[in-house]
Amino acid sequence: MVTTFNAGITGLVKALHPGLVGDSPNRGTPTTSTSTGACRPPETADRLVLGFPSSSCHPGRMFERFSDDARRTVVLAQAESCRLAHRHIGAEHLLLALTRQDGTRVAGALLTAGITHARVGAEVERWEGRGQGPLPGHLPFTAAAKAILEKATFTASQRRHSVVTPEHLFLALLRESDEAATQVISGLGADPAALLAEATALVG
């Protein structure tokens, strides 16, 4: 069964250990004005603030299996949402985060396909624009983004992989067929089917 996100913010913050965002400009968190209100890009993962439906199950059990790079992807997805002053964390923000993971195989595959952080960012802005006004302190994941994180964990378990990596996140994102992410990828002239084949091969 696919693991379900059902916890509060405190559990997730504890699950994501501090120090996951590196000092490199490309791997670190984008700079964002504090004028957006409570939403600020976390300097380290212990400052990550994400919204989930409250329930009895602890999300740490899922995130404990995430590799450092996979956790960093989640941190950077929030940072990208804050940078654009969006009121949610969607598949498009996860895609932006994956393009920032220099040195990973996913970033290499995206670069080969012509999908860079700058191009994805411009396409996301074209589709969604930039938000205005103060942002909430807790940015909720869209249903599609939650499904991507859950499916990535399920795929790792199904294939008996010990950790969830950016490759699992990439594969889950392409399988989810989220409209926002698909529109962005297609808008950049990339072939989603070819990328799906590449992601499948990367996961192994």
Protein Blocks (a to p, Z undefined) as FASTA:
>chain_A
ZZdddbdfklmmmmmcghkacfbfklmccdddfklojaccdfbfklpccdddddfbdfkl
mmmmpcfklmmmmmmmmmmmmmnopabdcfklmmmmmmmmghiaklmmmmmnopafklmm
mmmmmmnopaedjddfbdcddfklmmmmmmmmmmmmmnopabdcfklmmmmmmmnopakl
mmmmmmnopafklmmmmmmmmnZZ
